[in-house]
Every structure is written in C-alpha cells, then in structure tokens.
C-alpha cells in the first residue's frame, strides 16, 4: 500500500519559517511528479508547488519567492521550505504524488500549518 507521510507542520509567527517533509513508500519515487497542495477552512484545495521527475518546479503566484520545493530521490522524500510566512498561509498542507500510470495519484494525510502571532 502506497504511503505518503507528511511532517514538519506547526505554529509559527508571521515572518517565520517552516520546512515540511513528505516521505513516500511503495512507489517508484523517481518517476513521480511530487506536489504540495493546501486547503484553508472554507476554501478549495489549491496547488502550492510541484516538482517534476526531471526536477522542473512550478509555484503558485502567492508563494513565489518565499517557498521552495525540492526532492531527494535517494530518500523518497519531497520538501517544502516556507519562509516569510503570512497568516494567509495558514492551511492544511497535503503531499501529492502523480505517476505516469493510470490511477497513480496518491495523497498524504495532511499537516497543519498555522501562522499567527
């Protein structure tokens, strides 16, 4: 059974930093596009950042210049470094893995990030 396990969420003050980690198991990790999504209460889930198997990255306009996505294929892990955090970044952050095969789309359980003074 495929598992994506997020860690690193928590409470941080505005302007602070957090690093989210997502560890994958039972997938051919290097073949997957990995992404981070977030969902705030009352909002739809939105893409925050993605990194393709070849390393190309994509960011939501709202986080460009503040967040950095990276991956370590040897560790089957993807990371999201979040700097200059704002209250509007408060949400549950989800790790997502999409592979090149039919139905190869997996989600983690989510990690709460709260930005508040």
C-alpha positions in Angstrom: 0.0 0.0 0.0 1.4 3.4 -1.0 2.0 5.8 1.8 2.8 9.5 1.9 3.6 10.7 5.3 4.0 14.5 6.0 5.8 16.0 8.9 7.0 19.5 10.0 3.8 21.4 10.4 3.1 23.6 13.4 2.5 27.1 14.7 4.8 29.9 13.6 4.7 33.6 13.9 4.3 35.9 10.8 7.7 36.2 9.1 8.9 32.9 10.4 9.9 29.7 8.6 8.8 26.1 8.5 10.0 23.1 6.5 7.5 20.4 5.5 8.7 16.9 4.6 6.9 14.1 2.8 8.3 10.6 2.8 6.9 8.2 0.3 6.9 4.4 0.4 6.0 1.6 -2.0 6.2 3.8 -5.2 8.9 4.2 -7.8 9.5 7.7 -6.4 11.8 9.0 -9.2 9.1 8.5 -11.8 6.5 10.7 -9.9 5.7 14.3 -10.1 5.5 15.5 -6.5 3.5 18.4 -5.3 2.3 20.3 -2.2 -1.3 21.5 -2.0 -3.1 23.3 0.8 -6.6 23.8 1.9 -7.8 26.5 4.3 -11.2 26.3 6.0 -13.9 27.2 3.6 -11.6 27.2 0.6 -10.9 24.7 -2.1 -7.7 22.8 -2.2 -5.1 24.6 -4.2 -1.7 23.8 -5.7 1.2 25.4 -3.8 4.2 23.9 -5.7 5.2 21.0 -7.8 8.4 19.3 -8.9 8.5 17.0 -11.9 10.6 13.8 -12.1 13.2 15.8 -14.1 13.3 18.5 -11.4 11.3 21.3 -13.1 9.4 23.3 -10.5 6.2 25.3 -10.5 4.8 27.6 -7.9 1.6 29.4 -7.1 2.0 33.1 -7.6 1.1 33.7 -3.9 4.2 31.8 -2.7 6.8 32.6 -5.4 10.0 33.9 -3.9 9.0 32.6 -0.4 8.6 28.9 -0.8 11.0 26.3 -2.3 10.1 22.8 -3.2 12.8 20.2 -3.5 13.1 16.4 -3.7 15.6 13.7 -2.7 15.1 10.6 -4.9 17.5 8.6 -2.8 15.4 9.3 0.3 12.0 9.1 -1.5 11.3 12.5 0.0 10.0 15.8 -1.1 10.3 19.0 0.9 8.7 22.4 1.1 10.8 25.2 2.6 8.5 28.0 3.6 9.9 31.4 4.5 8.4 34.8 5.3 5.2 33.1 6.3 2.0 35.1 6.4 -1.3 34.5 8.2 -2.9 33.7 4.9 -0.6 30.7 4.5 -2.5 29.0 7.3 -3.9 25.8 6.0 -3.6 22.0 6.0 -0.8 21.1 3.6 -1.1 17.9 1.6 1.6 16.0 -0.2 0.6 14.6 -3.6 2.3 12.1 -5.9 1.3 11.6 -9.5 2.9 8.9 -11.6 2.8 8.1 -15.4 0.4 5.2 -14.9 -3.3 5.1 -14.8 -4.7 5.8 -11.3 -1.2 6.5 -9.9 -2.4 9.5 -7.9 -1.8 9.5 -4.1 -2.3 11.9 -1.2 -0.8 12.2 2.3 -2.9 12.7 5.4 -2.1 16.4 5.7 -0.1 18.6 8.0 -1.5 21.7 9.7 0.4 25.0 9.3 -0.8 27.9 11.4 0.8 31.3 11.0 -0.3 33.6 13.9 1.1 35.9 16.5 
